[in-house]
Amino acid sequence: MDNITISVIKADIGGYVGHSSMHPNILTNAMQALDKAKGKGTIVDFHVGHCGDDLDLIITHRLGENAGEVHKLAWDIFVDCTEVAKELKLYGAGQDLLSDAFSGNVKGLGPGVAEMTIEERKSEPVLIFAADKTSPGSWNFPLYKMFADPFNTIGLVIDPSMHDGFVFDVLDVFNNRTVSLKTPEEMYDLLVLIGASEHYIVKAVHKKDGVIAAVTSPQKVNLMAGRYVGKDDPVMIVRCQSGLPAVGEVLEPFSMPYMVTGWMRGSHWGPFMPVAFEDANPTRFDGPPRVVAFGFQISNGSLIGPRDMFADLSYDLARTKANEVADYIRRHGPFEPHRLPLSDMEYTTLPQVLEKLKGKFK
C-alpha cells in the first residue's frame, strides 16, 4: 500500500463576529475548492473545519510532506477566503497571511502546518486537534501525558509494544534548533524544556523504531511577523492504538483544563476548555481558549469521519472546572499571573505603550 500524507493547514482569515467564530461562506468556499482538487486527483480526501475564527483544512494525499502543490492549494484557498472575508468586513481579514507572494511552501508565511506521512495499518485511527486563542506550546502538556505518563497512559506499563517508551522532538523556537529526548530515560531533561512552553515546543513524537506518532504546528506567527498579529491557534495530529496510546489515553489529558497562554489579545493565561464543534465559538473575554478533536478512521487515504470526540458528557466536569478557573483568574484583571509576564509580552501591543513612558523615568 502506498504511503499517505496527512496535512493539516490552518489560518485565521477573518472572524465572525470579532474573533469569535467562522462565517459559513468561508467554510463553503474552502470546501468547494478542495472538492475541485479532489475531483482532479490532486488530493485523496479532505475535511474543512474550524475552531473559533480559524479555518482548518484537513487534507490527505500521496505527494509527501511539504508538497508545493498541496501547500499552494491551501494558500490559494486562504487568499480566496480572505477576499470573501473582506467583502463581508469580517474582523482581522487575512491576519495570518504575512506575505502577498507564495514561495513554494506556506511555512514562514503565517499559516500553521502539521504534517505526517504514514504507512496505513490494518486499522488507522487518527485524532486531529485544533485550538483557538492559544499558542503552539499548548500541546506540550497533553503530549507528555499521552506518551510519557503511566498515570495517564496505562499502555506504557502493560502493553509490551509501548513499554520501551517514545522519543520527543523539541523545538527551541527562539534559536531555531531541535533536540530529541527519549522517555523514560531522559524524562527529567524533557520536562526541564517543555515546562517552558513558550520557549520549547514539542514538534513531534515517534517510537524508538522511527514510527511517527504525533506532530504539531510549531509556527509562532508573531515571531515571523516581528509584531503582534494574533495567537497561533495550533493544530496537532495524533495516531492511536496498536503500539501507540489508545484513543481514550490520547483524550484523557484534556479532562483537566490546564493553563495555556493566549486568551484576550494573546496576553493572558487561561484554562484550556475541551468543547464539541458547536461550542468552539469563544466569546467570554474572547475565550477561554478552546480545543476541539476530530476523530477519523483512515482507509486508503479516505477520511472516515469526523467524530466529534469532545461531544461527550464525561468532559462536562472539565468544562465546569474551566469556567470556575476562568472566573478566578479573570478577577486578577491586568495583574500577573493572569496577564503574561513582560518577557512574553514583547510581541504584543504593550511595547508601544511602554515607549510612551520612556521619557518619564528619572
Stockholm file with secondary structure:
# STOCKHOLM 1.0

chainA/1-362         MDNITISVIKADIGGYVGHSSMHPNILTNAMQALDKAKGKGTIVDFHVGHCGDDLDLIITHRLGENAGEVHKLAWDIFVDCTEVAKELKLYGAGQDLLSDAFSGNVKGLGPGVAEMTIEERKSEPVLIFAADKTSPGSWNFPLYKMFADPFNTIGLVIDPSMHDGFVFDVLDVFNNRTVSLKTPEEMYDLLVLIGASEHYIVKAVHKKDGVIAAVTSPQKVNLMAGRYVGKDDPVMIVRCQSGLPAVGEVLEPFSMPYMVTGWMRGSHWGPFMPVAFEDANPTRFDGPPRVVAFGFQISNGSLIGPRDMFADLSYDLARTKANEVADYIRRHGPFEPHRLPLSDMEYTTLPQVLEKLKGKFK
#=GR chainA/1-362 SS CCCEEEEEEEECCCBSSTTSCCCHHHHHHHHHHHHHHHHHTSCSEEEEEEETTEEEEEEEESSCTTCHHHHHHHHHHHHHHHHHHHHTTCBTTTTTCCCSSCCSCSTTSSCEEEEEEECCCSSCEEEEEEEESBCGGGGHHHHHHHHHCTTTCTHHHHCTTTTTCEEEEEEETTTTEEEEEETTTTHHHHHHHHTSTTTEEEEEEEETTSCEEEEECCCCHHHHHTSCCCCCCCEEEEECSSSSCCHHHHHGGGGSCCEEEESGGGCEEEECEECCGGGCCCCBTTBSCEEEEEEEEEETTEEEEEEETTCSGGGHHHHHHHHHHHHHHHTTTTSTTTBCCGGGSTTSSHHHHHHHHGGGCC
#=GC SS_cons         CCCEEEEEEEECCCBSSTTSCCCHHHHHHHHHHHHHHHHHTSCSEEEEEEETTEEEEEEEESSCTTCHHHHHHHHHHHHHHHHHHHHTTCBTTTTTCCCSSCCSCSTTSSCEEEEEEECCCSSCEEEEEEEESBCGGGGHHHHHHHHHCTTTCTHHHHCTTTTTCEEEEEEETTTTEEEEEETTTTHHHHHHHHTSTTTEEEEEEEETTSCEEEEECCCCHHHHHTSCCCCCCCEEEEECSSSSCCHHHHHGGGGSCCEEEESGGGCEEEECEECCGGGCCCCBTTBSCEEEEEEEEEETTEEEEEEETTCSGGGHHHHHHHHHHHHHHHTTTTSTTTBCCGGGSTTSSHHHHHHHHGGGCC
//
